[in-house]
Amino acid sequence: MKEKIRLGVVGCGSFVQNFIPLFKLHPYVQWVAVTDLIKDRQHDTAKKHELTREYDCFEDMLKDDKINAIAIFTQRQLHGPLAIAALKAGKNVYSAVPMGIKVEEIAEIVELVKKTHLTYSMGETGYYRPCSIFCREKMRSNEMGDFVYGEAQYHHDMRHFYQSFKRSEGEDWKKVAGMPPMYYPTHSTAMILSSVESYAVRVTGFGYRDHHEDECFGTGKNYWDNPFSNMTMVLQLANGGTARLNENRRIGWYGPQSYISSLYGTKASYEYSVGQHSYVTLPDQKAVYHNVNDLLNPKVLEEARGQESFMNDIVNLKWNTEAPIQNLDRIPGSLAPVHNGHDGTHKFMVDDFCKAAYTGKLSPTNAWVAARFNIPGLMSFDSALKDGETLKVVDLGDAPKDWEIIDPYKD
């Protein structure tokens, strides 16, 4: 592309407020515009971030040749159709997760990217989290040996969703709130799959049939007749290993919280629980313990260790910023003043999209990678409805070998 990004942001809810400053300050971005169905929210967002361009609707953005990229921050079920429309209109796409909630949507996005050579980058935090970076580095170096088994989860209790859904959906908020948890799977799948650099070939899914008084889940209660508020899937991976992944929406745990709880290789293993990162190697038939907290926890968190409120602060996510293992030296200095949320991942997601759109390279979370993060979750819902029947996972393959991927460790 080699031209600056003129970005149309679709959706002006609370989440996007963390990203507009990053896009606006990125050296590859010329300007940022916004649109939202709720006009007061749109105008307030433009005013807050001192944006001079607003659009009446998404369709007007697509018609405007001045805009060459779209960033999607709408309701989850709309991401796939909006990304397809943007790619068909010749726009590069940054999309919040999920990629789509139908296998057909995801397949169409991949095919459009392949045909047009436009950028598609999914903003998935899991790829950039400290635990993922650590495990990926250890697996790449062969220090952990072959991958055997891993577990990851995303806990986000429904109580944290209520007000957001009510603002966007009004009286119909429960119909959207009851989305199958595994239609939003990437905060768990991305960590394990990116760490071991493999993909799912078979899936078995199970669900917790919800009976809460809010009645968001059950036949006729939501757009998907989804009865499950919590879901678990077991994946067989192409590399021979097995993974267990959870997406929980009705759980006694503060959220949102996303983490790898364990990743075991034939030579070494990693475990995490409540602020404690443990790495165990097996050099001579005797295990050696390594405390890697200083590398994987934010510095401010480690400085507070030992305080009376420390454990309660941990589980209430008091420290939600980058850790030393995340290479901030690769991030443009212009982004330095902006908060780096979701465990220090926001700046990396924005930077990789901007670099990909500007250079024409693929982002690390490109369409092919994003498909492999999303599709197993969609199929696990089908499996759960069939009492855990094991299904072969639809796989759309690797990115084209002649299309260079940005190296997040060097570029």
C-alpha positions as CSV (number, residue, x, y, z in Angstrom):
1,M,0.0,0.0,0.0
2,K,2.7,2.5,1.1
3,E,0.2,5.2,1.8
4,K,-1.0,6.5,5.1
5,I,-4.1,4.9,6.6
6,R,-7.3,6.9,6.6
7,L,-9.4,5.0,9.1
8,G,-13.1,4.7,9.5
9,V,-14.0,3.4,13.0
10,V,-17.4,1.6,13.2
11,G,-18.9,1.5,16.7
12,C,-18.3,4.0,19.5
13,G,-18.9,2.0,22.6
14,S,-16.7,2.0,25.7
15,F,-14.1,-0.5,24.3
16,V,-13.1,1.6,21.3
17,Q,-12.2,4.5,23.5
18,N,-9.0,2.7,24.4
19,F,-8.0,2.3,20.7
20,I,-8.9,5.6,18.9
21,P,-5.9,7.4,20.6
22,L,-3.6,4.6,19.5
23,F,-4.8,4.7,15.9
24,K,-4.7,8.5,15.9
25,L,-1.1,8.7,17.2
26,H,0.3,6.0,15.0
27,P,2.8,7.3,12.4
28,Y,1.2,5.3,9.6
29,V,-2.3,6.8,10.2
30,Q,-3.3,10.1,8.5
31,W,-6.6,10.6,10.2
32,V,-9.5,8.8,12.0
33,A,-13.2,9.1,11.4
34,V,-16.1,7.5,13.3
35,T,-19.7,6.4,12.9
36,D,-22.3,4.8,15.2
37,L,-26.0,4.0,15.1
38,I,-26.4,5.9,18.4
39,K,-25.6,9.4,17.3
40,D,-25.1,10.9,20.7
41,R,-22.4,8.3,21.4
42,Q,-20.8,9.0,18.0
43,H,-20.7,12.8,18.5
44,D,-19.4,12.4,22.1
45,T,-16.6,10.1,20.9
46,A,-15.6,12.5,18.1
47,K,-15.5,15.4,20.6
48,K,-13.6,13.4,23.2
49,H,-10.8,12.5,20.8
50,E,-10.9,15.7,18.8
51,L,-11.9,14.0,15.5
52,T,-13.0,16.2,12.7
53,R,-14.7,13.6,10.6
54,E,-17.9,11.8,11.3
55,Y,-20.1,9.7,9.0
56,D,-23.8,9.2,9.0
57,C,-23.5,5.4,8.6
58,F,-21.1,2.5,7.8
59,E,-22.3,2.5,4.2
60,D,-21.2,6.1,3.7
61,M,-17.7,5.1,4.9
62,L,-17.6,2.3,2.3
63,K,-18.6,4.7,-0.5
64,D,-15.9,7.2,0.4
65,D,-12.7,6.6,-1.6
66,K,-10.8,8.8,0.9
67,I,-11.2,6.0,3.5
68,N,-8.8,3.1,2.8
69,A,-9.3,1.1,6.1
70,I,-12.1,0.1,8.4
71,A,-11.9,-0.7,12.1
72,I,-14.8,-2.7,13.4
73,F,-15.9,-2.3,17.1
74,T,-19.6,-3.2,16.9
75,Q,-21.6,-5.9,18.5
76,R,-20.0,-9.3,18.2
77,Q,-22.4,-11.0,15.8
78,L,-21.9,-8.1,13.2
79,H,-18.2,-8.4,12.8
80,G,-18.2,-11.0,10.0
81,P,-20.8,-9.3,7.7
82,L,-19.2,-5.9,8.2
83,A,-15.7,-7.2,7.4
84,I,-17.0,-8.9,4.3
85,A,-18.6,-5.6,3.1
86,A,-15.5,-3.6,3.8
87,L,-13.2,-6.0,1.9
88,K,-15.6,-6.0,-1.0
89,A,-15.5,-2.2,-1.0
90,G,-11.7,-2.3,-1.2
91,K,-10.9,-1.4,2.4
92,N,-8.3,-2.9,4.7
93,V,-9.9,-4.3,7.9
94,Y,-9.1,-4.3,11.6
95,S,-11.7,-6.2,13.5
96,A,-12.3,-6.7,17.2
97,V,-13.0,-10.4,18.1
98,P,-14.6,-12.6,17.0
99,M,-13.8,-12.8,13.3
100,G,-17.3,-14.1,12.6
101,I,-20.0,-16.4,14.1
102,K,-20.5,-18.6,11.0
103,V,-17.9,-20.8,9.3
104,E,-19.2,-19.5,6.0
105,E,-18.5,-15.9,7.0
106,I,-15.0,-16.7,8.0
107,A,-14.3,-18.7,4.8
108,E,-15.6,-15.7,2.7
109,I,-13.3,-13.3,4.6
110,V,-10.3,-15.6,3.9
111,E,-11.2,-15.9,0.2
112,L,-11.6,-12.1,-0.1
113,V,-8.3,-11.4,1.4
114,K,-6.6,-14.0,-0.8
115,K,-8.3,-12.5,-3.9
116,T,-7.8,-8.8,-3.1
117,H,-4.5,-8.9,-1.1
118,L,-6.0,-6.4,1.3
119,T,-5.2,-6.5,5.0
120,Y,-7.4,-8.3,7.5
121,S,-6.1,-8.3,11.1
122,M,-8.1,-9.5,14.1
123,G,-7.4,-7.7,17.3
124,E,-6.8,-10.7,19.5
125,T,-5.1,-10.0,22.8
126,G,-4.2,-13.7,23.4
127,Y,-1.4,-13.7,20.9
128,Y,0.4,-10.9,22.7
129,R,-0.2,-11.8,26.3
130,P,3.0,-12.5,28.4
131,C,2.1,-16.1,29.0
132,S,1.7,-16.7,25.2
133,I,5.0,-15.0,24.3
134,F,6.9,-17.0,27.0
135,C,5.5,-20.4,25.9
136,R,5.9,-19.6,22.2
137,E,9.6,-18.7,22.7
138,K,10.2,-21.8,24.8
139,M,8.4,-24.0,22.2
140,R,10.2,-22.4,19.3
141,S,13.6,-23.0,20.9
142,N,12.7,-26.7,21.5
143,E,13.4,-26.2,25.2
144,M,10.0,-27.6,26.1
145,G,10.2,-30.5,23.6
146,D,7.1,-31.7,21.9
147,F,3.7,-30.3,22.9
148,V,1.7,-32.7,25.0
149,Y,-1.2,-30.9,26.7
150,G,-2.4,-27.4,27.5
151,E,-5.2,-25.5,29.2
152,A,-6.5,-22.0,28.8
153,Q,-9.6,-20.1,29.7
154,Y,-11.4,-16.8,29.5
155,H,-13.6,-16.0,32.4
156,H,-16.1,-13.1,32.0
157,D,-19.1,-13.2,34.2
158,M,-22.4,-12.0,32.8
159,R,-22.8,-9.3,35.4
160,H,-20.1,-7.3,33.6
161,F,-22.1,-7.4,30.4
162,Y,-25.5,-6.1,31.5
163,Q,-25.2,-2.4,31.1
164,S,-23.2,-2.6,27.9
165,F,-25.9,-4.8,26.2
166,K,-28.7,-2.6,27.5
167,R,-27.1,0.6,26.1
168,S,-26.6,-1.0,22.6
169,E,-29.6,-3.3,22.4
170,G,-32.4,-1.7,24.5
171,E,-35.3,-4.1,25.3
172,D,-33.8,-6.9,23.1
173,W,-30.5,-7.0,25.1
174,K,-31.0,-10.5,26.4
175,K,-31.4,-11.9,22.9
176,V,-27.8,-10.8,22.1
177,A,-26.4,-11.4,25.6
178,G,-27.2,-15.1,25.2
179,M,-24.7,-15.7,22.4
180,P,-23.0,-19.1,22.7
181,P,-19.7,-18.6,24.7
182,M,-17.7,-20.5,22.1
183,Y,-18.9,-18.0,19.4
184,Y,-16.4,-15.8,21.2
185,P,-13.6,-18.3,21.6
186,T,-10.4,-16.6,20.7
187,H,-9.4,-15.3,24.2
188,S,-8.8,-18.9,25.1
189,T,-7.9,-20.6,21.7
190,A,-5.4,-17.9,20.6
191,M,-3.1,-18.4,23.6
192,I,-2.7,-22.1,23.3
193,L,-2.7,-22.4,19.4
194,S,-0.3,-19.5,19.0
195,S,2.0,-20.8,21.7
196,V,2.4,-24.2,20.1
197,E,2.0,-22.9,16.5
198,S,-0.5,-25.6,15.5
199,Y,-4.2,-25.9,14.8
200,A,-7.2,-28.0,15.7
201,V,-8.2,-31.1,13.7
202,R,-10.9,-32.5,15.9
203,V,-13.2,-31.0,18.6
204,T,-15.5,-32.1,21.3
205,G,-17.7,-29.6,23.1
206,F,-19.7,-29.5,26.4
207,G,-21.8,-26.9,27.9
208,Y,-23.4,-25.8,31.3
209,R,-27.1,-25.4,30.8
210,D,-27.9,-22.1,32.5
211,H,-30.9,-21.6,34.8
212,H,-30.2,-18.1,36.1
213,E,-33.1,-15.8,36.8
214,D,-32.0,-13.3,34.1
215,E,-33.1,-15.8,31.5
216,C,-30.6,-14.9,28.8
217,F,-30.0,-18.6,27.9
218,G,-32.4,-21.3,26.6
219,T,-34.6,-22.1,23.7
220,G,-36.4,-19.0,22.6
221,K,-34.4,-16.8,24.9
222,N,-31.8,-15.6,22.5
223,Y,-31.1,-15.5,18.7
224,W,-29.3,-18.8,18.8
225,D,-31.6,-20.8,21.1
226,N,-28.4,-21.3,23.1
227,P,-28.8,-23.0,26.5
228,F,-25.2,-22.7,27.6
229,S,-23.6,-19.9,29.7
230,N,-20.4,-21.8,30.2
231,M,-18.6,-24.0,27.6
232,T,-15.6,-26.3,27.5
233,M,-14.0,-27.8,24.4
234,V,-11.3,-30.4,24.0
235,L,-9.1,-30.1,20.8
236,Q,-6.9,-32.6,19.1
237,L,-4.2,-30.6,17.4
238,A,-2.3,-31.3,14.2
239,N,0.9,-31.6,16.1
240,G,-0.5,-34.6,18.1
241,G,-1.1,-32.7,21.4
242,T,-4.4,-32.1,23.2
243,A,-5.9,-28.8,24.5
244,R,-8.7,-28.0,26.9
245,L,-10.3,-24.6,26.6
246,N,-13.0,-22.8,28.6
247,E,-15.2,-19.9,27.8
248,N,-17.3,-19.0,30.9
249,R,-20.0,-16.4,31.3
250,R,-21.6,-17.5,34.6
251,I,-18.8,-18.0,37.0
252,G,-17.7,-16.9,40.5
253,W,-14.6,-15.1,39.3
254,Y,-13.9,-11.5,38.6
255,G,-13.6,-10.8,34.9
256,P,-12.6,-10.4,32.2
257,Q,-9.6,-12.7,32.8
258,S,-7.8,-14.6,30.1
259,Y,-4.8,-16.9,30.8
260,I,-2.9,-20.1,30.1
261,S,-3.2,-22.2,33.2
262,S,-0.9,-24.9,32.0
263,L,1.2,-26.0,29.0
264,Y,3.2,-29.2,29.1
265,G,5.9,-30.4,26.8
266,T,8.1,-33.5,26.8
267,K,11.0,-31.6,28.3
268,A,9.5,-28.7,30.3
269,S,6.2,-27.3,31.5
270,Y,4.6,-24.0,32.4
271,E,1.8,-23.4,35.0
272,Y,0.0,-20.2,36.2
273,S,-2.4,-19.5,39.1
274,V,-3.3,-16.2,40.8
275,G,-0.2,-14.2,40.0
276,Q,2.3,-17.1,40.1
277,H,4.1,-18.1,36.9
278,S,6.0,-21.4,37.2
279,Y,8.3,-23.0,34.7
280,V,9.7,-26.5,35.3
281,T,12.5,-28.2,33.3
282,L,13.7,-31.8,33.4
283,P,17.4,-31.8,32.5
284,D,18.6,-35.0,34.2
285,Q,15.5,-36.9,35.3
286,K,15.2,-34.4,38.2
287,A,12.8,-31.5,38.0
288,V,14.1,-27.9,38.3
289,Y,11.7,-25.1,39.3
290,H,12.0,-21.6,37.8
291,N,10.1,-18.7,39.2
292,V,9.4,-16.5,36.1
293,N,7.2,-13.9,37.8
294,D,9.6,-11.0,37.2
295,L,9.4,-11.7,33.5
296,L,5.7,-12.3,33.0
297,N,4.1,-10.0,35.6
298,P,3.9,-6.2,35.4
299,K,6.7,-4.5,37.3
300,V,4.1,-2.7,39.5
301,L,2.5,-6.0,40.4
302,E,5.8,-7.5,41.6
303,E,6.6,-4.4,43.6
304,A,3.3,-4.8,45.5
305,R,3.9,-8.5,46.3
306,G,3.7,-9.0,50.1
307,Q,1.2,-6.3,50.7
308,E,-1.8,-7.3,52.8
309,S,-4.3,-6.7,50.0
310,F,-2.0,-8.3,47.3
311,M,-4.0,-11.5,46.6
312,N,-7.3,-9.7,46.5
313,D,-5.8,-7.0,44.2
314,I,-4.6,-9.8,41.9
315,V,-8.0,-11.4,41.5
316,N,-9.6,-8.0,41.0
317,L,-7.2,-7.2,38.1
318,K,-5.7,-4.1,39.7
319,W,-2.6,-4.4,37.5
320,N,-3.6,-4.6,33.9
321,T,-0.5,-3.4,31.9
322,E,2.6,-4.7,30.1
323,A,5.2,-7.1,31.5
324,P,8.9,-7.1,30.8
325,I,8.7,-9.9,28.3
326,Q,6.6,-7.7,26.0
327,N,9.0,-5.8,23.7
328,L,7.8,-2.2,23.9
329,D,10.9,-1.1,22.1
330,R,9.3,-2.1,18.8
331,I,6.3,0.1,19.4
332,P,6.4,3.7,17.9
333,G,7.3,6.2,20.5
334,S,4.3,8.3,19.6
335,L,2.0,5.7,21.3
336,A,3.9,5.9,24.6
337,P,1.5,8.3,26.4
338,V,-1.6,6.0,25.9
339,H,-2.6,3.3,28.4
340,N,-1.7,-0.2,27.2
341,G,-4.7,-2.3,28.3
342,H,-5.6,-6.0,28.4
343,D,-2.3,-7.0,29.9
344,G,-0.2,-4.7,27.7
345,T,-1.6,-5.9,24.4
346,H,-3.4,-3.0,22.8
347,K,-0.4,-1.2,21.3
348,F,0.9,-4.4,19.7
349,M,-2.5,-5.2,18.0
350,V,-2.8,-1.6,16.6
351,D,0.9,-1.5,15.6
352,D,0.8,-4.8,13.7
353,F,-2.4,-3.8,11.8
354,C,-1.0,-0.5,10.8
355,K,2.3,-2.0,9.7
356,A,0.5,-4.7,7.7
357,A,-1.9,-2.2,6.0
358,Y,1.0,0.2,5.2
359,T,3.5,-2.4,4.0
360,G,1.2,-5.0,2.5
361,K,2.6,-7.7,4.7
362,L,0.4,-10.0,6.7
363,S,-0.2,-9.3,10.4
364,P,0.5,-12.1,12.9
365,T,-3.3,-12.4,13.5
366,N,-4.1,-12.4,9.8
367,A,-7.2,-14.0,8.2
368,W,-5.8,-17.5,8.1
369,V,-4.6,-17.5,11.6
370,A,-7.8,-15.8,12.9
371,A,-9.9,-18.6,11.1
372,R,-8.0,-21.2,13.0
373,F,-8.6,-19.4,16.3
374,N,-12.3,-19.0,15.6
375,I,-13.7,-22.0,13.8
376,P,-13.0,-24.7,16.5
377,G,-15.2,-22.7,18.9
378,L,-18.1,-22.5,16.5
379,M,-17.9,-26.2,15.9
380,S,-17.7,-27.0,19.6
381,F,-21.2,-25.4,20.0
382,D,-22.5,-27.9,17.4
383,S,-20.8,-30.7,19.3
384,A,-22.2,-29.6,22.6
385,L,-25.7,-29.6,21.2
386,K,-25.0,-33.2,20.0
387,D,-24.0,-34.3,23.5
388,G,-20.3,-34.0,22.9
389,E,-20.1,-35.7,19.5
390,T,-16.5,-35.4,18.2
391,L,-16.3,-33.4,15.0
392,K,-13.7,-32.9,12.4
393,V,-12.7,-29.2,12.4
394,V,-13.0,-27.2,9.1
395,D,-9.5,-25.9,8.3
396,L,-8.9,-23.2,5.7
397,G,-5.2,-23.8,5.5
398,D,-2.1,-21.7,5.9
399,A,-1.5,-18.2,4.5
400,P,0.1,-18.1,1.1
401,K,3.8,-19.0,1.4
402,D,4.9,-16.0,-0.8
403,W,3.0,-13.5,1.4
404,E,5.4,-12.2,4.1
405,I,4.2,-12.1,7.7
406,I,5.3,-9.4,10.1
407,D,7.7,-10.8,12.7
408,P,6.4,-9.4,16.0
409,Y,9.9,-10.0,17.5
410,K,11.8,-7.9,14.9
411,D,9.5,-5.7,12.8
